[in-house]
């Protein structure tokens, strides 16, 4: 059907189109073209010059006119009446992924109470863990439990800063101790690369730890 032109004789195509336009738009070419989304000049050309509509145009006539392509291509319009209302294609919609899942009603008073309890936990919990414990995203917590959520985030931020500062202090003390041991053993000095393997693993993870070791070694060498 897609590759075969209308079987109606070429000289009868104009009569076919005039009948279609008459029944679908009371003979008004402009109204017919607008309704089907076609070019008005194109429709005029078919009717006045005997041109053939393109396949998309035939399909538009078939859809809006409620007439099968086989009937249209054969020029058999006896008994055909266009629908009174514009047709709409039947498009089956996909099932919702949430179909059958009941909506969740959140008790924000209870959730805020849970968050206040988490503010007492030691060591402080990060916000991502707090979200997991109460089963609510951080976005909704900030929206509905602003005070408690910000308090949890700020508490963990301060805790993490304290831990980092404490480890840096321990790292400095460990470096000084190793340098002192080196000098007491009669060595002239010690390099950062020599000291690195002797440091505890948790201190090696301190941000810029190797740079801190190198600086501390250099400072101790200057003092000696």
Secondary structure, 3 states (H helix, E strand, C coil): CCCCCCCCCHHHHHHHHHHHHHHHHCCCHHHHHHHHCCCHHHHHHHHHHCCCCCHHHHHHHHHHHCCCHHHHHHCCCCCCCCCCCCCCCCCCCCCCCCCCCCCCCCCHHHHHHHHHHHCCCCCCCCHHHHHHHHCCCHHHHHHHCHHHHHHHHHHHHHHHHHHHHHHHHHHHHHHHHHHHHHHHCCCCCCCHHHHHCCCCHHHHCCCCHHHHHHHHHHHHHHHC
